[in-house]
């Protein structure tokens, strides 16, 4: 018998079937690779199946290919996914083409057993364990009973070897831990990532033209970036998992070879593109930039973006990209505005295109790049083919299927390519959208298309057995919006790693928006007014100044602005201002549900456009602009590549001014009670400089004040009768409270219920019996190319336990400073609604208040109104309400003091721990100016406490009371209760809690 030595282990070379190919491999035997090979080979020689577990890009399949290439053994590989069925592996009956009988067709696992081959179950933990157990006899005893066929037993021929590969279940979408009763039959081998020395050895071997210094620098950057991700220093709170490995390093090295291995500017630029640009948060980007610049010896001034088209080539900085339709390329570049953010985005896209990488365009929902789509997908002049994915789609919808001929005769069918197959054959640009919507059962089937193979295997009914390959003209674009919650599906980290992620810029700078509009409209007052109103509308919606009663905020994206521009462009007449206002109403104000909010936004619209009417020549100037787009034009109409036209002051980082709403009434006199010190304090000591006086009615500016004496009119709004409140208590019962606010609270409950609906899982399966016939399966069956499983047995399941492990704690500052009409009503109604809804969905809740009840200045009193273990019964509701109505005479305390030992607020079973804290966040002593508030010792200590608890996986929602927007500077998620929006606060708090649950909770099974 012939033998071969692999990693020091003597392995027999067995005879094999010539029908199946042996895949070549160029794996390098580094020290760790040799150790891993030995861990695999010894169990193999003992006849044991092997399960390889490891991160994306560590070379699990490459190890198997390497072993089998040396021992000349064919490998059959099957990619498992969520809809893998037993017959996919074992085989099925097919009807004969003459219609006079049936024949059995082996599946890949059966072929491997009967021929004595290696079978690789790729991504095995994507498959349901109950499906894997169907062929448990294979990995337990080396045989398979063909229950789906003749019932005979197929024993594994000499040479058969079962190997499973999978990513870890932690950090990879769709991967589930395999149960022990499966893994106990495998020799489980964890494949470690490469060490820095091995990475250097491999890269030096693959790219001998690159200097050792550059290779060492980029390896250190990659390792430090991965370390930061795992520790949570960067990427924390982001629902997409970042990952850097040898694949990323190879992309970097390949780019250096293409664009200049000795150019330091190129080295820094490509490091920034691959290791900084994928991050969304500004602070993450800054940390990565500092790391890269420190590694390369300081900041390097990057070359401004330049480009032109000549001789069927796009010359873009140091990139040269072939265009197959020069006229179309020039036309596209002439029709789209290209401010600096777009130029920077295009430079990244062109870099990836020339390096022949797959490109993943990610974007925020309201910054949809659809308006600029042709600019970066069609610039090479190649026709584009769109493949739109969604949950529940079948593979045949995008790959192809057997369909009736034009005559419609069911006996006459032919194979029809789907859009993906058609695009590959034609060499088109492939745009795959909806990646975040489709399930793993569809997305993971495109693995071969996006990895080094760059090919796609068609189903047997296509009549083709060899994979079809991408041509040199094809580029694969994937598009997906940022993931908003864990309940939304997304691509796996392994699939993501096969793409180069590029973020579409957030076009929110007024100068950038004005430059975009001035590409189409005359420069000056009109574009500036449109841009300023657009940003103001976005600000008001994000602050919930408008739309505060809605479950979701209003969204105004770049599409709204450009459609508004189109309206002016299309209906241009002498009354430009009136047309602009009409367009603003169509694309902004008409969607506002509240009439008062709509009227206020329309007033702002007219105010921003007030300067347009004085420009008498605007109508003619717009007409002149229109002419440039109706005639053929070249790039010289606007020299978009000239950096001089795009110079502007750098971003300063100065925060935008807060929208404080209407000014609070001045001149109201406040008679503050005596403090623990026995003296009355000055008018600005607690309330800020905008209040004055004594004598009576509480209407605080910056927080504070008493319930006090109020007007007859105000009390009519509350309980429709006057009540004198001599102490810090609300003299009203729960029944009376609900009689006034019950209807509004019921509407809020109904609105929020849908946010906690059970998760829906669609399982598409086919059987050979049933009541619903699937047309595609039936056509395949009648043609003799499909099996008898023609009945659609799709099931829809509800995951009622998806909220198991969620707990919500309410911490309420109960002190006289914030005892105010609006805040008290908002807090009470929000708590009652939230506690009711969370209880209905079996989510544990607790309620605690805190203050210095004796005004001693040195104690913290925490009152536990409800624990997580207590049921929220009607009696408990009455008890909680009564406690929150009485005794608000305590002094305020620094909030950070109640955030130590947060575990005391939760039960031992809590998995997702959400803390909702309601306060004015002004510490024990409030300040006159907001700047002093933010810089105070109490605020700094509170922010520090929040960050420490977030590292322990506590989730915070800070609900600020008053017109001082302190909460948003301390908490990642916050709301502000003001006199303008207190009536809708139950809806806002409830919606925010639901959103945080959806974002941060994933069911642990």
GUBASE-559646 format. One record per residue (C-alpha): y, z, x; residue in one letter. Coordinates in steps of 0.25 Angstrom, whole numbers, padded with zeros to 4 digits, always signed. Example, Ala and Ser with C-alpha at 12.3 -4.5 7.8 and 13.67 -1.06 7.14 Angstrom:
<tivexs>
-0018+0031+0049A
-0004+0029+0055S
</tivexs>
This chain:
<tivexs>
+0000+0000+0000X
+0014-0003+0005X
+0024+0008+0007X
+0039+0009+0009X
+0047+0021+0014X
+0059+0025+0006X
+0067+0037+0010X
+0056+0041+0019X
+0046+0041+0007X
+0034+0031+0008X
+0033+0024-0005X
+0022+0013-0009X
+0026-0001-0013X
+0018-0004-0025X
+0015-0018-0031X
+0024-0022-0042X
+0026-0033-0053X
+0034-0045-0049X
+0040-0046-0063X
+0050-0035-0061X
+0061-0035-0050X
+0063-0026-0038X
+0078-0022-0037X
+0084-0022-0023X
+0092-0010-0018X
+0101-0007-0007X
+0101+0008-0008X
+0105+0016+0005X
+0096+0027+0009X
+0106+0038+0012X
+0101+0052+0015X
+0103+0056+0000X
+0097+0043-0005X
+0084+0046+0004X
+0083+0060-0002X
+0084+0054-0016X
+0074+0043-0014X
+0064+0054-0009X
+0067+0062-0021X
+0063+0050-0030X
+0052+0044-0021X
+0043+0056-0020X
+0042+0058-0036X
+0040+0043-0037X
+0028+0044-0027X
+0022+0055-0036X
+0023+0046-0048X
+0034+0055-0055X
+0046+0049-0063X
+0060+0051-0057X
+0073+0054-0064X
+0085+0051-0055X
+0098+0059-0060X
+0111+0056-0053X
+0126+0053-0055X
+0131+0038-0057X
+0131+0030-0045X
+0121+0038-0036X
+0111+0027-0036X
+0099+0031-0045X
+0094+0017-0049X
+0097+0013-0034X
+0087+0023-0029X
+0076+0017-0038X
+0079+0003-0034X
+0079+0007-0020X
+0065+0013-0020X
+0059+0002-0028X
+0066-0009-0020X
+0059-0003-0007X
+0045-0002-0014X
+0047-0015-0022X
+0046-0009-0035X
+0052-0015-0048X
+0061-0006-0056X
+0063-0007-0071X
+0076+0000-0076X
+0080+0003-0090X
+0093+0009-0093X
+0092+0020-0103X
+0103+0023-0114X
+0105+0030-0127X
+0097+0020-0135X
+0085+0018-0126X
+0073+0017-0135X
+0058+0018-0131X
+0055+0003-0133X
+0066+0000-0123X
+0058+0005-0112X
+0044+0004-0118X
+0044-0009-0125X
+0043-0015-0139X
+0036-0026-0147X
+0043-0039-0149X
+0040-0050-0159X
+0034-0063-0153X
+0043-0075-0153X
+0034-0083-0162X
+0035-0071-0172X
+0019-0070-0172X
+0018-0057-0166X
+0023-0046-0156X
+0023-0043-0142X
+0026-0030-0134X
+0037-0030-0123X
+0036-0019-0113X
+0049-0011-0110X
+0053-0008-0096X
+0046+0005-0095X
+0033-0001-0100X
+0034-0012-0090X
+0037-0002-0078X
+0024+0006-0082X
+0015-0006-0083X
+0020-0013-0071X
+0022-0001-0062X
+0037-0002-0060X
+0048+0008-0059X
+0056+0011-0072X
+0070+0017-0071X
+0075+0024-0083X
+0090+0022-0080X
+0099+0033-0087X
+0088+0040-0093X
+0096+0051-0099X
+0104+0042-0107X
+0091+0040-0116X
+0087+0050-0127X
+0076+0059-0121X
+0068+0057-0134X
+0067+0042-0130X
+0063+0045-0115X
+0052+0054-0120X
+0045+0042-0127X
+0041+0037-0113X
+0038+0052-0107X
+0024+0048-0104X
+0030+0038-0094X
+0037+0049-0085X
+0026+0059-0088X
+0013+0052-0087X
+0016+0038-0082X
+0012+0030-0095X
+0018+0025-0108X
+0011+0023-0122X
+0017+0011-0129X
+0018+0017-0142X
+0029+0007-0146X
+0018-0004-0143X
+0003-0005-0142X
+0002+0010-0139X
-0005+0008-0125X
-0002+0016-0114X
+0005+0010-0102X
+0002+0018-0089X
+0012+0017-0077X
+0007+0007-0067X
+0007+0011-0052X
+0021+0010-0047X
+0028+0014-0061X
+0039+0024-0059X
+0049+0030-0069X
+0063+0033-0064X
+0074+0039-0073X
+0089+0039-0069X
+0100+0046-0075X
+0114+0051-0074X
+0116+0066-0076X
+0118+0070-0090X
+0131+0078-0086X
+0143+0069-0085X
+0136+0056-0090X
+0139+0051-0104X
+0126+0050-0113X
+0117+0056-0102X
+0108+0068-0108X
+0100+0077-0100X
+0085+0073-0101X
+0076+0085-0106X
+0067+0092-0096X
+0054+0087-0103X
+0058+0073-0098X
+0064+0076-0084X
+0053+0086-0080X
+0044+0073-0078X
+0054+0067-0068X
+0057+0069-0054X
+0072+0071-0056X
+0080+0067-0044X
+0095+0069-0044X
+0102+0058-0036X
+0113+0064-0028X
+0126+0057-0026X
+0129+0051-0012X
+0134+0061-0002X
+0148+0057+0005X
+0140+0052+0018X
+0131+0044+0010X
+0142+0037+0002X
+0149+0034+0015X
+0136+0028+0021X
+0133+0019+0008X
+0148+0014+0007X
+0148+0011+0022X
+0135+0003+0021X
+0141-0004+0009X
+0155-0006+0014X
+0155-0007+0029X
+0168-0013+0029X
+0175-0001+0024X
+0180+0010+0034X
+0173+0023+0034X
+0186+0031+0032X
+0188+0024+0019X
+0174+0026+0014X
+0175+0041+0018X
+0188+0042+0010X
+0183+0036-0003X
+0170+0044-0002X
+0178+0057-0001X
+0187+0053-0013X
+0175+0049-0021X
+0168+0062-0018X
+0181+0071-0021X
+0184+0064-0034X
+0170+0066-0039X
+0171+0081-0035X
+0184+0082-0042X
+0178+0076-0055X
+0166+0086-0054X
+0175+0098-0052X
+0184+0094-0063X
+0196+0092-0054X
+0198+0078-0059X
+0194+0071-0072X
+0193+0085-0079X
+0194+0083-0094X
+0191+0068-0093X
+0180+0064-0102X
+0176+0052-0093X
+0168+0056-0081X
+0173+0051-0068X
+0163+0048-0057X
+0164+0043-0042X
+0152+0039-0034X
+0147+0029-0025X
+0150+0017-0035X
+0165+0021-0034X
+0165+0021-0019X
+0158+0007-0019X
+0169+0002-0028X
+0180+0008-0019X
+0173+0001-0007X
+0171-0012-0014X
+0186-0012-0017X
+0190-0009-0003X
+0182-0021+0002X
+0189-0030-0008X
+0203-0025-0007X
+0204-0021+0008X
+0196-0011+0015X
+0206-0007+0025X
+0218-0006+0016X
+0222+0008+0013X
+0229+0005+0001X
+0217-0002-0005X
+0208+0011-0001X
+0218+0020-0008X
+0220+0011-0020X
+0205+0009-0023X
+0203+0024-0022X
+0214+0027-0032X
+0208+0016-0041X
+0194+0022-0041X
+0196+0037-0039X
+0210+0040-0046X
+0212+0029-0056X
+0200+0032-0065X
+0206+0046-0069X
+0215+0048-0081X
+0222+0061-0078X
+0234+0061-0070X
+0230+0073-0062X
+0217+0067-0059X
+0223+0055-0054X
+0233+0063-0045X
+0221+0071-0039X
+0213+0058-0036X
+0225+0051-0030X
+0228+0063-0021X
+0213+0063-0016X
+0214+0048-0013X
+0227+0048-0006X
+0223+0060+0003X
+0210+0053+0007X
+0217+0041+0011X
+0229+0048+0018X
+0240+0048+0008X
+0246+0040-0003X
+0245+0025-0001X
+0255+0016-0008X
+0248+0006-0017X
+0252-0008-0017X
+0260-0012-0030X
+0252-0021-0039X
+0254-0036-0037X
+0247-0048-0042X
+0248-0063-0045X
+0238-0074-0050X
+0236-0086-0041X
+0225-0096-0039X
+0215-0090-0050X
+0216-0076-0043X
+0223-0064-0047X
+0230-0058-0035X
+0232-0043-0038X
+0236-0034-0026X
+0224-0036-0017X
+0215-0041-0028X
+0211-0055-0030X
+0204-0058-0044X
+0200-0071-0048X
+0205-0076-0062X
+0198-0087-0069X
+0210-0090-0078X
+0222-0090-0070X
+0231-0094-0082X
+0225-0083-0091X
+0227-0072-0080X
+0242-0076-0078X
+0244-0076-0093X
+0238-0062-0094X
+0247-0057-0083X
+0259-0063-0089X
+0256-0057-0103X
+0254-0042-0100X
+0264-0032-0094X
+0259-0025-0081X
+0267-0012-0078X
+0262-0004-0067X
+0251+0004-0074X
+0245-0010-0079X
+0246-0016-0065X
+0239-0004-0059X
+0228-0005-0069X
+0226-0019-0067X
+0225-0017-0052X
+0213-0008-0054X
+0207-0018-0064X
+0208-0029-0054X
+0203-0021-0043X
+0190-0018-0051X
+0189-0033-0055X
+0189-0038-0041X
+0179-0027-0036X
+0170-0031-0048X
+0170-0018-0054X
+0167-0014-0069X
+0180-0009-0075X
+0182+0002-0085X
+0196+0002-0092X
+0198+0016-0097X
+0210+0019-0106X
+0217+0030-0115X
+0215+0027-0130X
+0230+0024-0132X
+0231+0016-0119X
+0221+0005-0123X
+0222-0006-0113X
+0219-0017-0124X
+0233-0022-0123X
+0231-0025-0109X
+0216-0029-0109X
+0217-0044-0106X
+0226-0041-0094X
+0215-0034-0086X
+0202-0040-0093X
+0206-0055-0093X
+0215-0056-0081X
+0204-0064-0073X
+0203-0075-0084X
+0189-0072-0088X
+0186-0071-0102X
+0183-0057-0108X
+0172-0052-0116X
+0174-0039-0124X
+0162-0030-0126X
+0166-0019-0136X
+0156-0007-0137X
+0155+0004-0147X
+0145+0015-0151X
+0133+0010-0159X
+0133-0004-0153X
+0120-0011-0149X
+0118-0017-0135X
+0116-0030-0142X
+0130-0030-0147X
+0135-0032-0133X
+0123-0038-0125X
+0118-0048-0136X
+0107-0050-0146X
+0098-0060-0153X
+0106-0065-0165X
+0103-0076-0175X
+0107-0090-0172X
+0119-0097-0179X
+0109-0101-0190X
+0107-0087-0193X
+0092-0089-0194X
+0085-0075-0190X
+0073-0083-0184X
+0083-0090-0174X
+0090-0080-0165X
+0097-0081-0151X
+0102-0072-0141X
+0117-0069-0142X
+0125-0063-0131X
+0133-0051-0133X
+0147-0050-0128X
+0143-0043-0115X
+0132-0053-0112X
+0141-0064-0115X
+0152-0059-0106X
+0142-0058-0094X
+0137-0072-0096X
+0151-0078-0096X
+0156-0069-0085X
+0167-0063-0094X
+0175-0051-0092X
+0168-0040-0100X
+0176-0030-0107X
+0168-0018-0113X
+0176-0009-0122X
+0172+0003-0130X
+0164+0009-0119X
+0168+0023-0124X
+0162+0020-0138X
+0149+0014-0134X
+0137+0023-0132X
+0128+0023-0119X
+0118+0015-0126X
+0127+0003-0125X
+0136+0006-0113X
+0124+0010-0103X
+0117-0003-0106X
+0128-0010-0098X
+0125-0002-0085X
+0119-0015-0078X
+0132-0023-0082X
+0141-0012-0075X
+0133-0008-0063X
+0130-0017-0050X
+0120-0026-0058X
+0132-0031-0067X
+0122-0037-0076X
+0116-0035-0090X
+0102-0036-0095X
+0100-0042-0109X
+0090-0038-0119X
+0076-0046-0119X
+0080-0054-0132X
+0091-0061-0124X
+0080-0069-0117X
+0086-0065-0103X
+0079-0056-0094X
+0089-0056-0082X
+0102-0048-0083X
+0115-0056-0084X
+0125-0053-0073X
+0140-0052-0073X
+0147-0063-0067X
+0158-0062-0056X
+0169-0065-0067X
+0165-0053-0076X
+0172-0040-0076X
+0167-0028-0084X
+0178-0020-0091X
+0175-0008-0098X
+0185-0001-0107X
+0185+0013-0113X
+0195+0023-0118X
+0196+0037-0112X
+0186+0046-0118X
+0192+0056-0128X
+0181+0065-0131X
+0167+0068-0127X
+0162+0064-0140X
+0166+0050-0137X
+0156+0042-0129X
+0159+0036-0116X
+0153+0029-0104X
+0144+0036-0095X
+0149+0040-0081X
+0138+0031-0075X
+0143+0019-0083X
+0157+0022-0080X
+0154+0023-0065X
+0151+0008-0066X
+0165+0005-0069X
+0179+0006-0062X
+0187+0014-0072X
+0202+0010-0074X
+0212+0017-0083X
+0221+0009-0091X
+0235+0015-0089X
+0242+0024-0099X
+0254+0016-0102X
+0264+0027-0106X
+0275+0026-0096X
+0288+0022-0103X
+0292+0012-0091X
+0278+0006-0092X
+0278+0004-0107X
+0292-0002-0106X
+0288-0012-0095X
+0276-0016-0104X
+0285-0019-0116X
+0295-0026-0107X
+0285-0036-0103X
+0286-0041-0118X
+0299-0036-0123X
+0313-0037-0117X
+0316-0026-0107X
+0325-0014-0111X
+0326-0006-0124X
+0315-0011-0133X
+0303-0009-0123X
+0309+0004-0119X
+0310+0009-0133X
+0296+0005-0137X
+0290+0012-0125X
+0297+0025-0127X
+0294+0025-0142X
+0279+0022-0138X
+0278+0034-0128X
+0286+0043-0138X
+0276+0040-0149X
+0264+0043-0140X
+0271+0056-0135X
+0273+0061-0150X
+0258+0057-0153X
+0252+0064-0141X
+0261+0077-0144X
+0256+0076-0158X
+0271+0077-0163X
+0266+0065-0172X
+0252+0065-0177X
+0250+0080-0176X
+0243+0080-0189X
+0233+0070-0184X
+0219+0072-0178X
+0222+0062-0167X
+0236+0059-0161X
+0243+0045-0163X
+0240+0036-0152X
+0251+0026-0147X
+0246+0017-0136X
+0250+0005-0128X
+0245-0004-0139X
+0255+0002-0149X
+0266-0001-0140X
+0262-0016-0137X
+0260-0019-0151X
+0273-0013-0155X
+0279-0023-0144X
+0271-0034-0150X
+0277-0031-0164X
+0291-0033-0158X
+0287-0045-0151X
+0281-0052-0163X
+0292-0049-0173X
+0304-0049-0164X
+0317-0051-0172X
+0331-0047-0171X
+0329-0033-0176X
+0320-0029-0164X
+0322-0014-0167X
+0317-0015-0181X
+0304-0023-0177X
+0302-0013-0165X
+0303-0001-0175X
+0293-0009-0185X
+0283-0011-0173X
+0284+0004-0169X
+0281+0008-0183X
+0269-0001-0184X
+0263+0003-0170X
+0267+0018-0170X
+0274+0025-0182X
+0266+0019-0194X
+0253+0026-0189X
+0260+0040-0190X
+0254+0047-0202X
+0264+0058-0204X
+0277+0052-0211X
+0286+0062-0204X
+0280+0059-0190X
+0281+0044-0193X
+0295+0045-0197X
+0299+0052-0185X
+0291+0042-0176X
+0299+0031-0183X
+0312+0038-0180X
+0308+0039-0165X
+0304+0024-0165X
+0318+0020-0171X
+0325+0029-0160X
+0317+0023-0149X
+0321+0009-0154X
+0336+0012-0157X
+0341+0005-0144X
+0333-0008-0148X
+0343-0013-0159X
+0355-0013-0149X
+0348-0024-0141X
+0353-0037-0148X
+0345-0047-0139X
+0332-0040-0140X
+0326-0050-0150X
+0329-0062-0141X
+0324-0055-0129X
+0311-0052-0136X
+0310-0067-0139X
+0312-0071-0125X
+0301-0061-0121X
+0291-0067-0131X
+0293-0081-0125X
+0288-0077-0112X
+0274-0074-0119X
+0274-0087-0127X
+0274-0096-0115X
+0265-0097-0103X
+0270-0088-0092X
+0266-0084-0078X
+0266-0071-0070X
+0280-0074-0066X
+0286-0070-0079X
+0283-0056-0075X
+0279-0053-0061X
+0270-0042-0065X
+0264-0040-0051X
+0278-0037-0045X
+0278-0022-0042X
+0293-0021-0042X
+0293-0023-0057X
+0284-0011-0059X
+0291-0001-0050X
+0295+0012-0057X
+0297+0027-0054X
+0284+0034-0052X
+0279+0044-0062X
+0285+0057-0060X
+0275+0066-0068X
+0287+0072-0076X
+0281+0076-0090X
+0287+0070-0102X
+0296+0078-0111X
+0288+0086-0122X
+0291+0082-0136X
+0295+0095-0142X
+0298+0089-0156X
+0310+0093-0164X
+0318+0105-0159X
+0316+0118-0165X
+0327+0123-0174X
+0337+0131-0166X
+0345+0143-0170X
+0333+0150-0177X
+0334+0165-0175X
+0322+0173-0170X
+0321+0188-0171X
+0310+0191-0161X
+0302+0204-0162X
+0303+0214-0152X
+0293+0212-0140X
+0284+0222-0133X
+0296+0225-0124X
+0304+0230-0136X
+0316+0220-0135X
+0319+0208-0141X
+0319+0196-0132X
+0329+0185-0130X
+0329+0172-0139X
+0323+0164-0127X
+0313+0173-0122X
+0302+0168-0130X
+0306+0156-0138X
+0314+0148-0128X
+0328+0144-0128X
+0328+0136-0141X
+0328+0148-0150X
+0338+0158-0152X
+0342+0171-0159X
+0335+0182-0167X
+0334+0186-0182X
+0323+0179-0188X
+0315+0166-0189X
+0305+0162-0179X
+0306+0147-0175X
+0302+0147-0160X
+0306+0136-0151X
+0297+0138-0139X
+0287+0147-0146X
+0289+0161-0152X
+0295+0168-0164X
+0290+0175-0175X
+0285+0171-0189X
+0298+0178-0193X
+0306+0175-0206X
+0306+0161-0210X
+0313+0153-0221X
+0308+0152-0235X
+0305+0137-0233X
+0296+0139-0221X
+0287+0149-0229X
+0286+0140-0240X
+0279+0130-0231X
+0270+0141-0226X
+0264+0149-0238X
+0275+0144-0248X
+0281+0158-0249X
+0289+0167-0241X
+0282+0178-0232X
+0289+0188-0224X
+0282+0190-0211X
+0286+0203-0204X
+0276+0203-0193X
+0269+0193-0185X
+0259+0189-0195X
+0256+0178-0205X
+0255+0185-0219X
+0246+0175-0225X
+0231+0175-0228X
+0221+0164-0225X
+0220+0159-0239X
+0235+0158-0241X
+0236+0151-0228X
+0225+0141-0232X
+0232+0139-0245X
+0244+0133-0238X
+0238+0126-0227X
+0224+0123-0232X
+0225+0109-0236X
+0231+0105-0222X
+0220+0113-0215X
+0209+0106-0223X
+0214+0092-0219X
+0214+0096-0205X
+0200+0101-0206X
+0195+0088-0212X
+0202+0080-0201X
+0196+0088-0190X
+0182+0088-0195X
+0180+0074-0191X
+0183+0077-0177X
+0170+0086-0176X
+0161+0077-0183X
+0147+0076-0177X
+0145+0066-0166X
+0138+0053-0171X
+0127+0047-0163X
+0122+0033-0166X
+0108+0030-0161X
+0104+0015-0163X
+0089+0013-0163X
+0080+0003-0169X
+0066+0004-0175X
+0055-0005-0180X
+0057+0001-0194X
+0069+0005-0202X
+0078+0000-0213X
+0089-0007-0206X
+0087-0019-0198X
+0095-0022-0186X
+0099-0037-0186X
+0099-0039-0171X
+0085-0032-0169X
+0079-0040-0181X
+0084-0053-0175X
+0078-0050-0161X
+0065-0046-0168X
+0064-0059-0176X
+0067-0067-0164X
+0055-0061-0156X
+0064-0055-0146X
+0066-0041-0152X
+0057-0029-0156X
+0054-0024-0170X
+0064-0013-0169X
+0074-0020-0179X
+0077-0008-0188X
+0090-0001-0185X
+0088+0014-0184X
+0102+0018-0179X
+0104+0033-0181X
+0118+0040-0182X
+0117+0055-0178X
+0127+0066-0179X
+0128+0076-0168X
+0132+0089-0176X
+0131+0098-0163X
+0141+0090-0155X
+0150+0102-0156X
+0140+0113-0151X
+0146+0121-0140X
+0161+0119-0144X
+0169+0132-0145X
+0184+0133-0148X
+0193+0145-0145X
+0207+0148-0151X
+0216+0156-0143X
+0229+0159-0151X
+0241+0166-0145X
+0245+0176-0156X
+0258+0181-0152X
+0272+0183-0159X
+0278+0172-0151X
+0271+0161-0157X
+0270+0167-0171X
+0277+0156-0178X
+0275+0149-0191X
+0271+0135-0187X
+0262+0140-0175X
+0255+0151-0184X
+0251+0141-0195X
+0247+0130-0185X
+0238+0140-0178X
+0232+0146-0190X
+0229+0133-0197X
+0224+0126-0184X
+0214+0138-0181X
+0209+0138-0196X
+0206+0123-0196X
+0200+0123-0182X
+0191+0135-0184X
+0186+0129-0197X
+0183+0116-0192X
+0177+0121-0179X
+0168+0130-0187X
+0164+0119-0196X
+0158+0112-0184X
+0151+0125-0178X
+0161+0125-0166X
+0163+0140-0162X
+0178+0145-0162X
+0185+0157-0158X
+0199+0162-0160X
+0207+0172-0151X
+0222+0176-0151X
+0229+0182-0140X
+0242+0190-0138X
+0248+0203-0133X
+0247+0210-0146X
+0254+0223-0141X
+0265+0216-0134X
+0262+0224-0121X
+0264+0212-0112X
+0251+0215-0104X
+0239+0213-0113X
+0232+0201-0119X
+0226+0203-0133X
+0215+0193-0137X
+0210+0194-0151X
+0197+0187-0155X
+0198+0182-0169X
+0185+0174-0169X
+0174+0172-0158X
+0166+0160-0156X
+0154+0166-0162X
+0160+0170-0175X
+0159+0161-0187X
+0171+0156-0193X
+0169+0161-0207X
+0180+0162-0218X
+0181+0177-0214X
+0183+0174-0200X
+0193+0163-0204X
+0201+0174-0212X
+0200+0184-0200X
+0205+0174-0190X
+0217+0169-0199X
+0221+0184-0202X
+0221+0187-0187X
+0230+0175-0184X
+0240+0179-0195X
+0242+0193-0190X
+0248+0200-0178X
+0256+0190-0170X
+0265+0200-0164X
+0258+0200-0150X
+0265+0196-0138X
+0261+0183-0130X
+0253+0183-0118X
+0250+0172-0107X
+0239+0163-0112X
+0232+0162-0099X
+0227+0176-0101X
+0218+0172-0113X
+0212+0161-0105X
+0204+0170-0096X
+0189+0171-0099X
+0189+0160-0109X
+0174+0161-0111X
+0176+0174-0120X
+0182+0165-0131X
+0169+0156-0132X
+0154+0159-0135X
+0143+0157-0124X
+0139+0144-0131X
+0152+0137-0130X
+0152+0124-0122X
+0165+0117-0125X
+0176+0128-0125X
+0189+0125-0132X
+0201+0135-0131X
+0212+0132-0141X
+0224+0141-0137X
+0236+0142-0146X
+0249+0148-0139X
+0263+0144-0135X
+0258+0146-0121X
+0271+0153-0116X
+0264+0165-0110X
+0269+0179-0112X
+0284+0175-0110X
+0289+0162-0114X
+0300+0154-0106X
+0312+0147-0110X
+0309+0134-0104X
+0296+0126-0105X
+0296+0123-0090X
+0296+0138-0088X
+0285+0140-0098X
+0276+0129-0090X
+0279+0135-0077X
+0277+0150-0081X
+0266+0159-0075X
+0259+0160-0089X
+0258+0145-0091X
+0253+0142-0077X
+0242+0153-0079X
+0238+0147-0092X
+0237+0133-0087X
+0228+0139-0075X
+0220+0146-0085X
+0218+0134-0094X
+0213+0126-0081X
+0204+0136-0077X
+0197+0137-0090X
+0197+0122-0092X
+0188+0122-0079X
+0179+0130-0086X
+0178+0120-0097X
+0187+0127-0108X
+0195+0117-0116X
+0209+0121-0120X
+0218+0117-0131X
+0232+0123-0130X
+0240+0124-0143X
+0254+0127-0140X
+0264+0133-0150X
+0278+0130-0150X
+0287+0119-0144X
+0284+0123-0129X
+0273+0113-0125X
+0266+0122-0115X
+0252+0119-0119X
+0251+0105-0115X
+0255+0109-0101X
+0243+0119-0100X
+0232+0113-0108X
+0225+0099-0107X
+0225+0099-0122X
+0236+0105-0130X
+0244+0105-0144X
+0257+0110-0147X
+0261+0117-0160X
+0275+0115-0164X
+0283+0116-0177X
+0281+0101-0179X
+0266+0100-0179X
+0261+0114-0182X
+0256+0109-0196X
+0247+0100-0190X
+0242+0109-0179X
+0228+0112-0186X
+0225+0097-0185X
+0230+0096-0170X
+0222+0108-0165X
+0210+0105-0173X
+0210+0090-0168X
+0212+0095-0154X
+0201+0104-0154X
+0192+0093-0160X
+0197+0084-0149X
+0194+0094-0138X
+0180+0096-0143X
+0177+0082-0143X
+0182+0080-0129X
+0176+0092-0122X
+0163+0095-0130X
+0150+0087-0127X
+0138+0093-0133X
+0128+0099-0123X
+0114+0095-0128X
</tivexs>
